[in-house]
């Protein structure tokens, strides 16, 4: 974080200082909420959770070098006491962002946020120092913590914004006002919570409404291939840039194809020129993500050639997202188990089909959460798609939703042992242990709550030992 005195922080957050002998002492290290990350010059934010109360770690973080604790009660060590820690954290982030000279880029969407954010960061890092959201810490706590990790040297601040309801993105954009806002898509993720795509579009569009006018440098970057996103152009006074495969897009892809290993290749067109891209990531769905990143980079002054090189060299920075591991015995494990929704599930299946040409393919799939009344139809559709893509074997893992996956495959024409329903991760591992052969490609994907990453991890760890077990 940029250096701030404890007195200034207390004023910004509306707090009272306790046990602070010298309020001019500065916070020069990171702002952290995990006591294990506290170090010299840091500020520890004490949240009181259901299981753990951060205030209980006050003495240990100060011993580790933290300058003070931000909490809701005195703790016997230097502290700034506030009524609400989350509100105070947001106020501090807003203050720091205003002090920074960095360009703030915010993005949202139903699918692909984290992968796209990682691409944007890797491209912009080639131009200037860039700070970006780690993983998918995109909520009212993770976002301000990311913003507070910026320093005076930071030129670009890339923030992922998630939402579970109307008003969430407006709140986040108020904490860290963006200059560039990117909306990727409006899909089915959390449709059970929102109530429908129209409501999701209303929530995601709050980002472009928060942008400054074009005269003040505001830019909205919108997906021309998604009608819900394209319509958001009328909701902003910012400059509008469209990306997509549509010929009307300002930043677009032509001649899209997949390599023999399932990696996308295309001709990138921007208003400043064109250049060829061949990505290291897997799956055609990354073309849209790459175009979004290219649109941001173009708007921030990078040439088509610079962008193409950066996209071609970019890798996956966040775990369990199309994470590909080649085992010594020739089995390929694709761990995409971080999360799942209908759009990302279908994209992963298509990537599996592309990667597995001439090889046996396995789709180990589980529940897609928060789909509400659409759950049966969406799981059925995924099961059917697995058959249409000629996936060699579908392994549906879990309860009711897994049964729906298998039923969809069965009704589409799967027979015999081409699709199977197993009760849990260990049952899936036992099946794979007995039936995998060298050269097979295995995709593992489900919503985070299912925990199917244990299957992928067990498969990877078994590569050398020849024994598989779920943890």
Secondary structure, 3 states (H helix, E strand, C coil): CCCEEHHHHHHHHCCEEECCCCCCCEECCCEECCHHHCCCCCEEECCECCCCEHHHHHHHHHHCCCCEEEECCCCCCCEEECCCHHHHHHHHHHHHHHHCCCEEEEEECCCCHHHHHHHHHHHHCCCCCEEECCCCCCCCCHHHHHHCCCCCCCCEEEEECCCCCCCHHHHHHHHCCCCEEEECCCCCCCHHHHCCHHHHHHHHCHHHHCCCCHHHCCEEEEECCCHHHHHHHHHCCCEEEEEECCCCCCEEEEEEEECCCCCEEEEEEECCEEEEEECCCCCCCHHHHHHHHHHHHHHCCCCHHHHHHHHHHCCCCCCCCCEEEECCCCCEEEECCCCCCHHHHHHHHHHHHHHCCCCCEEEEECCCCCCHHHHHHHHHHHHHHHHHCCCCEEEEECCHHHHHHHHHHHHHCCCCCCEEEECCHHHHHHHHHHHCCCCCEEEEECCHHHCCHHHHHHHHHHHHHCCCCCC
